[in-house]
Amino acid sequence: MMLDKKQTPAIFLFKFKMGRKAVEATCNINSTYGLGAANECTVQCWFKKFCKEEESLEDKGHSSRPSDADNDQ
């Protein structure tokens, strides 16, 4: 079973509220949903957000290189 990107933050929050560490949560999620379902770095970023009492499950945009595509075409 593959998780979609809207389900994973809810699972991360659940694991955080249960007092799990990011490493433990990542291992547990991957053993349940399959290798690659959760990335440890991603889980750590979400846990840091939850530690700041930010429990919104909306993923903020990432700063990355602007697209080279011409959106007007």
PDB file of N, CA, C and O in Angstrom:
ATOM      1  N   MET A   1       0.856  -1.185   0.000  1.00  0.00           N
ATOM      2  CA  MET A   1       0.000   0.000   0.000  1.00  0.00           C
ATOM      3  C   MET A   1       0.893   1.237   0.000  1.00  0.00           C
ATOM      4  O   MET A   1       1.791   1.368   0.832  1.00  0.00           O
ATOM      5  N   MET A   2       0.641   2.117  -0.920  1.00  0.00           N
ATOM      6  CA  MET A   2       1.424   3.336  -1.018  1.00  0.00           C
ATOM      7  C   MET A   2       0.625   4.491  -0.416  1.00  0.00           C
ATOM      8  O   MET A   2      -0.577   4.618  -0.649  1.00  0.00           O
ATOM      9  N   LEU A   3       1.296   5.309   0.343  1.00  0.00           N
ATOM     10  CA  LEU A   3       0.654   6.469   0.954  1.00  0.00           C
ATOM     11  C   LEU A   3       0.691   7.638  -0.007  1.00  0.00           C
ATOM     12  O   LEU A   3       1.640   7.785  -0.776  1.00  0.00           O
ATOM     13  N   ASP A   4      -0.337   8.469   0.031  1.00  0.00           N
ATOM     14  CA  ASP A   4      -0.245   9.692  -0.757  1.00  0.00           C
ATOM     15  C   ASP A   4       0.293  10.807   0.131  1.00  0.00           C
ATOM     16  O   ASP A   4       0.334  10.678   1.354  1.00  0.00           O
ATOM     17  N   LYS A   5       0.699  11.891  -0.494  1.00  0.00           N
ATOM     18  CA  LYS A   5       1.380  12.970   0.218  1.00  0.00           C
ATOM     19  C   LYS A   5       0.497  13.682   1.233  1.00  0.00           C
ATOM     20  O   LYS A   5       1.014  14.397   2.092  1.00  0.00           O
ATOM     21  N   LYS A   6      -0.807  13.510   1.162  1.00  0.00           N
ATOM     22  CA  LYS A   6      -1.699  14.141   2.135  1.00  0.00           C
ATOM     23  C   LYS A   6      -1.866  13.280   3.382  1.00  0.00           C
ATOM     24  O   LYS A   6      -2.236  13.791   4.438  1.00  0.00           O
ATOM     25  N   GLN A   7      -1.599  11.988   3.275  1.00  0.00           N
ATOM     26  CA  GLN A   7      -1.750  11.085   4.418  1.00  0.00           C
ATOM     27  C   GLN A   7      -0.529  11.102   5.322  1.00  0.00           C
ATOM     28  O   GLN A   7      -0.656  10.981   6.540  1.00  0.00           O
ATOM     29  N   THR A   8       0.645  11.251   4.742  1.00  0.00           N
ATOM     30  CA  THR A   8       1.867  11.106   5.527  1.00  0.00           C
ATOM     31  C   THR A   8       2.000  12.110   6.662  1.00  0.00           C
ATOM     32  O   THR A   8       2.405  11.706   7.752  1.00  0.00           O
ATOM     33  N   PRO A   9       1.684  13.407   6.482  1.00  0.00           N
ATOM     34  CA  PRO A   9       1.804  14.323   7.628  1.00  0.00           C
ATOM     35  C   PRO A   9       0.925  13.922   8.810  1.00  0.00           C
ATOM     36  O   PRO A   9       1.315  14.110   9.962  1.00  0.00           O
ATOM     37  N   ALA A  10      -0.244  13.378   8.537  1.00  0.00           N
ATOM     38  CA  ALA A  10      -1.120  12.936   9.629  1.00  0.00           C
ATOM     39  C   ALA A  10      -0.487  11.777  10.392  1.00  0.00           C
ATOM     40  O   ALA A  10      -0.590  11.706  11.616  1.00  0.00           O
ATOM     41  N   ILE A  11       0.160  10.879   9.678  1.00  0.00           N
ATOM     42  CA  ILE A  11       0.839   9.763  10.336  1.00  0.00           C
ATOM     43  C   ILE A  11       2.033  10.276  11.133  1.00  0.00           C
ATOM     44  O   ILE A  11       2.286   9.810  12.244  1.00  0.00           O
ATOM     45  N   PHE A  12       2.771  11.239  10.564  1.00  0.00           N
ATOM     46  CA  PHE A  12       3.905  11.828  11.282  1.00  0.00           C
ATOM     47  C   PHE A  12       3.434  12.478  12.585  1.00  0.00           C
ATOM     48  O   PHE A  12       4.063  12.305  13.628  1.00  0.00           O
ATOM     49  N   LEU A  13       2.332  13.220  12.526  1.00  0.00           N
ATOM     50  CA  LEU A  13       1.805  13.884  13.713  1.00  0.00           C
ATOM     51  C   LEU A  13       1.377  12.850  14.750  1.00  0.00           C
ATOM     52  O   LEU A  13       1.632  13.025  15.941  1.00  0.00           O
ATOM     53  N   PHE A  14       0.733  11.781  14.307  1.00  0.00           N
ATOM     54  CA  PHE A  14       0.325  10.712  15.211  1.00  0.00           C
ATOM     55  C   PHE A  14       1.530  10.121  15.931  1.00  0.00           C
ATOM     56  O   PHE A  14       1.502   9.942  17.149  1.00  0.00           O
ATOM     57  N   LYS A  15       2.580   9.821  15.188  1.00  0.00           N
ATOM     58  CA  LYS A  15       3.790   9.249  15.790  1.00  0.00           C
ATOM     59  C   LYS A  15       4.439  10.244  16.750  1.00  0.00           C
ATOM     60  O   LYS A  15       4.925   9.861  17.814  1.00  0.00           O
ATOM     61  N   PHE A  16       4.445  11.509  16.373  1.00  0.00           N
ATOM     62  CA  PHE A  16       5.009  12.561  17.235  1.00  0.00           C
ATOM     63  C   PHE A  16       4.241  12.640  18.553  1.00  0.00           C
ATOM     64  O   PHE A  16       4.846  12.706  19.623  1.00  0.00           O
ATOM     65  N   LYS A  17       2.905  12.634  18.476  1.00  0.00           N
ATOM     66  CA  LYS A  17       2.064  12.727  19.669  1.00  0.00           C
ATOM     67  C   LYS A  17       2.226  11.502  20.571  1.00  0.00           C
ATOM     68  O   LYS A  17       1.998  11.578  21.779  1.00  0.00           O
ATOM     69  N   MET A  18       2.622  10.377  19.977  1.00  0.00           N
ATOM     70  CA  MET A  18       2.855   9.168  20.766  1.00  0.00           C
ATOM     71  C   MET A  18       4.231   9.180  21.432  1.00  0.00           C
ATOM     72  O   MET A  18       4.580   8.257  22.168  1.00  0.00           O
ATOM     73  N   GLY A  19       5.008  10.232  21.167  1.00  0.00           N
ATOM     74  CA  GLY A  19       6.310  10.350  21.803  1.00  0.00           C
ATOM     75  C   GLY A  19       7.427   9.609  21.095  1.00  0.00           C
ATOM     76  O   GLY A  19       8.487   9.374  21.677  1.00  0.00           O
ATOM     77  N   ARG A  20       7.200   9.241  19.854  1.00  0.00           N
ATOM     78  CA  ARG A  20       8.222   8.519  19.104  1.00  0.00           C
ATOM     79  C   ARG A  20       9.301   9.483  18.617  1.00  0.00           C
ATOM     80  O   ARG A  20       9.043  10.673  18.440  1.00  0.00           O
ATOM     81  N   LYS A  21      10.482   8.975  18.407  1.00  0.00           N
ATOM     82  CA  LYS A  21      11.573   9.721  17.793  1.00  0.00           C
ATOM     83  C   LYS A  21      11.419   9.600  16.281  1.00  0.00           C
ATOM     84  O   LYS A  21      10.793   8.660  15.790  1.00  0.00           O
ATOM     85  N   ALA A  22      11.987  10.547  15.548  1.00  0.00           N
ATOM     86  CA  ALA A  22      11.863  10.550  14.091  1.00  0.00           C
ATOM     87  C   ALA A  22      12.411   9.270  13.468  1.00  0.00           C
ATOM     88  O   ALA A  22      11.811   8.719  12.545  1.00  0.00           O
ATOM     89  N   VAL A  23      13.545   8.800  13.968  1.00  0.00           N
ATOM     90  CA  VAL A  23      14.153   7.576  13.427  1.00  0.00           C
ATOM     91  C   VAL A  23      13.226   6.386  13.634  1.00  0.00           C
ATOM     92  O   VAL A  23      13.007   5.588  12.723  1.00  0.00           O
ATOM     93  N   GLU A  24      12.687   6.278  14.838  1.00  0.00           N
ATOM     94  CA  GLU A  24      11.779   5.178  15.159  1.00  0.00           C
ATOM     95  C   GLU A  24      10.508   5.258  14.310  1.00  0.00           C
ATOM     96  O   GLU A  24      10.033   4.243  13.800  1.00  0.00           O
ATOM     97  N   ALA A  25       9.964   6.460  14.161  1.00  0.00           N
ATOM     98  CA  ALA A  25       8.758   6.646  13.357  1.00  0.00           C
ATOM     99  C   ALA A  25       9.009   6.259  11.908  1.00  0.00           C
ATOM    100  O   ALA A  25       8.180   5.595  11.286  1.00  0.00           O
ATOM    101  N   THR A  26      10.154   6.676  11.368  1.00  0.00           N
ATOM    102  CA  THR A  26      10.497   6.348   9.983  1.00  0.00           C
ATOM    103  C   THR A  26      10.569   4.838   9.787  1.00  0.00           C
ATOM    104  O   THR A  26       9.997   4.304   8.837  1.00  0.00           O
ATOM    105  N   CYS A  27      11.262   4.159  10.674  1.00  0.00           N
ATOM    106  CA  CYS A  27      11.384   2.695  10.580  1.00  0.00           C
ATOM    107  C   CYS A  27      10.024   2.021  10.660  1.00  0.00           C
ATOM    108  O   CYS A  27       9.735   1.098   9.898  1.00  0.00           O
ATOM    109  N   ASN A  28       9.189   2.484  11.583  1.00  0.00           N
ATOM    110  CA  ASN A  28       7.868   1.896  11.766  1.00  0.00           C
ATOM    111  C   ASN A  28       6.986   2.111  10.540  1.00  0.00           C
ATOM    112  O   ASN A  28       6.299   1.190  10.099  1.00  0.00           O
ATOM    113  N   ILE A  29       7.003   3.314   9.995  1.00  0.00           N
ATOM    114  CA  ILE A  29       6.189   3.625   8.814  1.00  0.00           C
ATOM    115  C   ILE A  29       6.659   2.792   7.625  1.00  0.00           C
ATOM    116  O   ILE A  29       5.842   2.243   6.886  1.00  0.00           O
ATOM    117  N   ASN A  30       7.972   2.700   7.443  1.00  0.00           N
ATOM    118  CA  ASN A  30       8.504   1.926   6.326  1.00  0.00           C
ATOM    119  C   ASN A  30       8.240   0.430   6.478  1.00  0.00           C
ATOM    120  O   ASN A  30       8.029  -0.261   5.481  1.00  0.00           O
ATOM    121  N   SER A  31       8.249  -0.076   7.699  1.00  0.00           N
ATOM    122  CA  SER A  31       7.945  -1.503   7.876  1.00  0.00           C
ATOM    123  C   SER A  31       6.461  -1.776   7.665  1.00  0.00           C
ATOM    124  O   SER A  31       6.084  -2.876   7.261  1.00  0.00           O
ATOM    125  N   THR A  32       5.624  -0.791   7.935  1.00  0.00           N
ATOM    126  CA  THR A  32       4.185  -0.963   7.754  1.00  0.00           C
ATOM    127  C   THR A  32       3.750  -0.764   6.303  1.00  0.00           C
ATOM    128  O   THR A  32       2.981  -1.561   5.767  1.00  0.00           O
ATOM    129  N   TYR A  33       4.247   0.308   5.666  1.00  0.00           N
ATOM    130  CA  TYR A  33       3.771   0.681   4.337  1.00  0.00           C
ATOM    131  C   TYR A  33       4.752   0.371   3.208  1.00  0.00           C
ATOM    132  O   TYR A  33       4.432   0.573   2.037  1.00  0.00           O
ATOM    133  N   GLY A  34       5.925  -0.110   3.548  1.00  0.00           N
ATOM    134  CA  GLY A  34       6.898  -0.458   2.522  1.00  0.00           C
ATOM    135  C   GLY A  34       8.076   0.499   2.517  1.00  0.00           C
ATOM    136  O   GLY A  34       7.946   1.684   2.822  1.00  0.00           O
ATOM    137  N   LEU A  35       9.220  -0.047   2.165  1.00  0.00           N
ATOM    138  CA  LEU A  35      10.449   0.730   2.123  1.00  0.00           C
ATOM    139  C   LEU A  35      10.282   1.941   1.215  1.00  0.00           C
ATOM    140  O   LEU A  35       9.842   1.815   0.073  1.00  0.00           O
ATOM    141  N   GLY A  36      10.631   3.099   1.723  1.00  0.00           N
ATOM    142  CA  GLY A  36      10.519   4.329   0.948  1.00  0.00           C
ATOM    143  C   GLY A  36       9.241   5.101   1.210  1.00  0.00           C
ATOM    144  O   GLY A  36       9.050   6.185   0.660  1.00  0.00           O
ATOM    145  N   ALA A  37       8.361   4.560   2.042  1.00  0.00           N
ATOM    146  CA  ALA A  37       7.119   5.280   2.354  1.00  0.00           C
ATOM    147  C   ALA A  37       7.415   6.555   3.130  1.00  0.00           C
ATOM    148  O   ALA A  37       6.700   7.548   2.995  1.00  0.00           O
ATOM    149  N   ALA A  38       8.470   6.532   3.943  1.00  0.00           N
ATOM    150  CA  ALA A  38       8.863   7.709   4.722  1.00  0.00           C
ATOM    151  C   ALA A  38      10.374   7.880   4.615  1.00  0.00           C
ATOM    152  O   ALA A  38      11.130   6.909   4.599  1.00  0.00           O
ATOM    153  N   ASN A  39      10.786   9.127   4.542  1.00  0.00           N
ATOM    154  CA  ASN A  39      12.199   9.475   4.495  1.00  0.00           C
ATOM    155  C   ASN A  39      12.557  10.092   5.839  1.00  0.00           C
ATOM    156  O   ASN A  39      11.853  10.977   6.326  1.00  0.00           O
ATOM    157  N   GLU A  40      13.652   9.629   6.443  1.00  0.00           N
ATOM    158  CA  GLU A  40      14.019  10.096   7.781  1.00  0.00           C
ATOM    159  C   GLU A  40      14.196  11.612   7.846  1.00  0.00           C
ATOM    160  O   GLU A  40      13.774  12.240   8.816  1.00  0.00           O
ATOM    161  N   CYS A  41      14.805  12.195   6.841  1.00  0.00           N
ATOM    162  CA  CYS A  41      15.008  13.649   6.814  1.00  0.00           C
ATOM    163  C   CYS A  41      13.664  14.384   6.788  1.00  0.00           C
ATOM    164  O   CYS A  41      13.486  15.395   7.468  1.00  0.00           O
ATOM    165  N   THR A  42      12.733  13.869   6.005  1.00  0.00           N
ATOM    166  CA  THR A  42      11.397  14.471   5.923  1.00  0.00           C
ATOM    167  C   THR A  42      10.680  14.369   7.267  1.00  0.00           C
ATOM    168  O   THR A  42      10.070  15.334   7.727  1.00  0.00           O
ATOM    169  N   VAL A  43      10.755  13.209   7.887  1.00  0.00           N
ATOM    170  CA  VAL A  43      10.114  13.009   9.192  1.00  0.00           C
ATOM    171  C   VAL A  43      10.730  13.959  10.219  1.00  0.00           C
ATOM    172  O   VAL A  43      10.006  14.549  11.021  1.00  0.00           O
ATOM    173  N   GLN A  44      12.044  14.113  10.206  1.00  0.00           N
ATOM    174  CA  GLN A  44      12.704  15.028  11.132  1.00  0.00           C
ATOM    175  C   GLN A  44      12.224  16.461  10.928  1.00  0.00           C
ATOM    176  O   GLN A  44      11.992  17.178  11.902  1.00  0.00           O
ATOM    177  N   CYS A  45      12.071  16.887   9.677  1.00  0.00           N
ATOM    178  CA  CYS A  45      11.577  18.248   9.403  1.00  0.00           C
ATOM    179  C   CYS A  45      10.172  18.446   9.960  1.00  0.00           C
ATOM    180  O   CYS A  45       9.881  19.482  10.558  1.00  0.00           O
ATOM    181  N   TRP A  46       9.296  17.451   9.766  1.00  0.00           N
ATOM    182  CA  TRP A  46       7.941  17.546  10.300  1.00  0.00           C
ATOM    183  C   TRP A  46       7.951  17.560  11.828  1.00  0.00           C
ATOM    184  O   TRP A  46       7.202  18.319  12.442  1.00  0.00           O
ATOM    185  N   PHE A  47       8.791  16.727  12.446  1.00  0.00           N
ATOM    186  CA  PHE A  47       8.863  16.681  13.909  1.00  0.00           C
ATOM    187  C   PHE A  47       9.350  18.017  14.468  1.00  0.00           C
ATOM    188  O   PHE A  47       8.861  18.466  15.505  1.00  0.00           O
ATOM    189  N   LYS A  48      10.301  18.653  13.797  1.00  0.00           N
ATOM    190  CA  LYS A  48      10.775  19.973  14.235  1.00  0.00           C
ATOM    191  C   LYS A  48       9.636  20.981  14.188  1.00  0.00           C
ATOM    192  O   LYS A  48       9.492  21.810  15.087  1.00  0.00           O
ATOM    193  N   LYS A  49       8.826  20.907  13.133  1.00  0.00           N
ATOM    194  CA  LYS A  49       7.663  21.787  13.011  1.00  0.00           C
ATOM    195  C   LYS A  49       6.685  21.534  14.162  1.00  0.00           C
ATOM    196  O   LYS A  49       6.176  22.480  14.763  1.00  0.00           O
ATOM    197  N   PHE A  50       6.422  20.263  14.470  1.00  0.00           N
ATOM    198  CA  PHE A  50       5.499  19.922  15.543  1.00  0.00           C
ATOM    199  C   PHE A  50       6.040  20.367  16.905  1.00  0.00           C
ATOM    200  O   PHE A  50       5.267  20.743  17.786  1.00  0.00           O
ATOM    201  N   CYS A  51       7.359  20.326  17.080  1.00  0.00           N
ATOM    202  CA  CYS A  51       7.973  20.777  18.339  1.00  0.00           C
ATOM    203  C   CYS A  51       7.713  22.257  18.589  1.00  0.00           C
ATOM    204  O   CYS A  51       7.665  22.702  19.736  1.00  0.00           O
ATOM    205  N   LYS A  52       7.545  23.017  17.508  1.00  0.00           N
ATOM    206  CA  LYS A  52       7.258  24.452  17.616  1.00  0.00           C
ATOM    207  C   LYS A  52       5.759  24.703  17.793  1.00  0.00           C
ATOM    208  O   LYS A  52       5.286  25.835  17.689  1.00  0.00           O
ATOM    209  N   GLU A  53       5.028  23.623  18.061  1.00  0.00           N
ATOM    210  CA  GLU A  53       3.573  23.670  18.235  1.00  0.00           C
ATOM    211  C   GLU A  53       2.854  24.131  16.979  1.00  0.00           C
ATOM    212  O   GLU A  53       1.776  24.719  17.054  1.00  0.00           O
ATOM    213  N   GLU A  54       3.450  23.864  15.833  1.00  0.00           N
ATOM    214  CA  GLU A  54       2.810  24.105  14.538  1.00  0.00           C
ATOM    215  C   GLU A  54       2.271  22.764  14.072  1.00  0.00           C
ATOM    216  O   GLU A  54       3.019  21.935  13.555  1.00  0.00           O
ATOM    217  N   GLU A  55       0.992  22.555  14.250  1.00  0.00           N
ATOM    218  CA  GLU A  55       0.417  21.256  13.930  1.00  0.00           C
ATOM    219  C   GLU A  55      -0.425  21.262  12.661  1.00  0.00           C
ATOM    220  O   GLU A  55      -1.207  20.340  12.426  1.00  0.00           O
ATOM    221  N   SER A  56      -0.267  22.297  11.846  1.00  0.00           N
ATOM    222  CA  SER A  56      -0.945  22.305  10.561  1.00  0.00           C
ATOM    223  C   SER A  56      -0.352  21.192   9.703  1.00  0.00           C
ATOM    224  O   SER A  56       0.865  21.009   9.676  1.00  0.00           O
ATOM    225  N   LEU A  57      -1.188  20.466   9.018  1.00  0.00           N
ATOM    226  CA  LEU A  57      -0.719  19.365   8.185  1.00  0.00           C
ATOM    227  C   LEU A  57      -0.471  19.804   6.746  1.00  0.00           C
ATOM    228  O   LEU A  57      -0.175  18.980   5.881  1.00  0.00           O
ATOM    229  N   GLU A  58      -0.593  21.094   6.498  1.00  0.00           N
ATOM    230  CA  GLU A  58      -0.305  21.628   5.175  1.00  0.00           C
ATOM    231  C   GLU A  58       1.197  21.756   5.014  1.00  0.00           C
ATOM    232  O   GLU A  58       1.879  22.308   5.877  1.00  0.00           O
ATOM    233  N   ASP A  59       1.702  21.250   3.919  1.00  0.00           N
ATOM    234  CA  ASP A  59       3.129  21.338   3.637  1.00  0.00           C
ATOM    235  C   ASP A  59       3.401  22.696   3.004  1.00  0.00           C
ATOM    236  O   ASP A  59       2.802  23.056   1.991  1.00  0.00           O
ATOM    237  N   LYS A  60       4.304  23.435   3.610  1.00  0.00           N
ATOM    238  CA  LYS A  60       4.672  24.724   3.045  1.00  0.00           C
ATOM    239  C   LYS A  60       5.496  24.493   1.798  1.00  0.00           C
ATOM    240  O   LYS A  60       6.206  23.494   1.684  1.00  0.00           O
ATOM    241  N   GLY A  61       5.395  25.422   0.868  1.00  0.00           N
ATOM    242  CA  GLY A  61       6.166  25.315  -0.375  1.00  0.00           C
ATOM    243  C   GLY A  61       7.645  25.291  -0.086  1.00  0.00           C
ATOM    244  O   GLY A  61       8.111  25.852   0.906  1.00  0.00           O
ATOM    245  N   HIS A  62       8.361  24.650  -0.940  1.00  0.00           N
ATOM    246  CA  HIS A  62       9.805  24.559  -0.788  1.00  0.00           C
ATOM    247  C   HIS A  62      10.470  25.592  -1.687  1.00  0.00           C
ATOM    248  O   HIS A  62      10.021  25.849  -2.804  1.00  0.00           O
ATOM    249  N   SER A  63      11.529  26.167  -1.187  1.00  0.00           N
ATOM    250  CA  SER A  63      12.268  27.087  -2.036  1.00  0.00           C
ATOM    251  C   SER A  63      13.179  26.260  -2.923  1.00  0.00           C
ATOM    252  O   SER A  63      13.992  25.470  -2.441  1.00  0.00           O
ATOM    253  N   SER A  64      13.037  26.445  -4.184  1.00  0.00           N
ATOM    254  CA  SER A  64      13.864  25.723  -5.140  1.00  0.00           C
ATOM    255  C   SER A  64      14.109  26.623  -6.336  1.00  0.00           C
ATOM    256  O   SER A  64      13.594  27.738  -6.417  1.00  0.00           O
ATOM    257  N   ARG A  65      14.890  26.123  -7.239  1.00  0.00           N
ATOM    258  CA  ARG A  65      15.164  26.906  -8.440  1.00  0.00           C
ATOM    259  C   ARG A  65      13.877  27.170  -9.185  1.00  0.00           C
ATOM    260  O   ARG A  65      13.025  26.287  -9.288  1.00  0.00           O
ATOM    261  N   PRO A  66      13.727  28.366  -9.702  1.00  0.00           N
ATOM    262  CA  PRO A  66      12.539  28.630 -10.509  1.00  0.00           C
ATOM    263  C   PRO A  66      12.529  27.766 -11.765  1.00  0.00           C
ATOM    264  O   PRO A  66      13.581  27.401 -12.292  1.00  0.00           O
ATOM    265  N   SER A  67      11.364  27.454 -12.222  1.00  0.00           N
ATOM    266  CA  SER A  67      11.223  26.642 -13.418  1.00  0.00           C
ATOM    267  C   SER A  67      11.713  27.386 -14.646  1.00  0.00           C
ATOM    268  O   SER A  67      11.521  28.596 -14.766  1.00  0.00           O
ATOM    269  N   ASP A  68      12.344  26.664 -15.555  1.00  0.00           N
ATOM    270  CA  ASP A  68      12.781  27.260 -16.816  1.00  0.00           C
ATOM    271  C   ASP A  68      11.661  27.248 -17.841  1.00  0.00           C
ATOM    272  O   ASP A  68      11.797  27.820 -18.922  1.00  0.00           O
ATOM    273  N   ALA A  69      10.549  26.594 -17.503  1.00  0.00           N
ATOM    274  CA  ALA A  69       9.446  26.473 -18.435  1.00  0.00           C
ATOM    275  C   ALA A  69       8.762  27.827 -18.628  1.00  0.00           C
ATOM    276  O   ALA A  69       8.665  28.636 -17.705  1.00  0.00           O
ATOM    277  N   ASP A  70       8.300  28.041 -19.837  1.00  0.00           N
ATOM    278  CA  ASP A  70       7.546  29.248 -20.150  1.00  0.00           C
ATOM    279  C   ASP A  70       6.079  28.944 -19.902  1.00  0.00           C
ATOM    280  O   ASP A  70       5.439  28.284 -20.720  1.00  0.00           O
ATOM    281  N   ASN A  71       5.535  29.417 -18.781  1.00  0.00           N
ATOM    282  CA  ASN A  71       4.163  29.114 -18.407  1.00  0.00           C
ATOM    283  C   ASN A  71       3.131  29.778 -19.290  1.00  0.00           C
ATOM    284  O   ASN A  71       1.960  29.402 -19.251  1.00  0.00           O
ATOM    285  N   ASP A  72       3.537  30.771 -20.097  1.00  0.00           N
ATOM    286  CA  ASP A  72       2.596  31.466 -20.971  1.00  0.00           C
ATOM    287  C   ASP A  72       2.292  30.678 -22.243  1.00  0.00           C
ATOM    288  O   ASP A  72       1.316  30.970 -22.935  1.00  0.00           O
ATOM    289  N   GLN A  73       3.113  29.691 -22.550  1.00  0.00           N
ATOM    290  CA  GLN A  73       2.903  28.935 -23.794  1.00  0.00           C
ATOM    291  C   GLN A  73       1.827  27.910 -23.645  1.00  0.00           C
ATOM    292  O   GLN A  73       1.525  27.189 -24.596  1.00  0.00           O
TER     293      GLN A  73
END
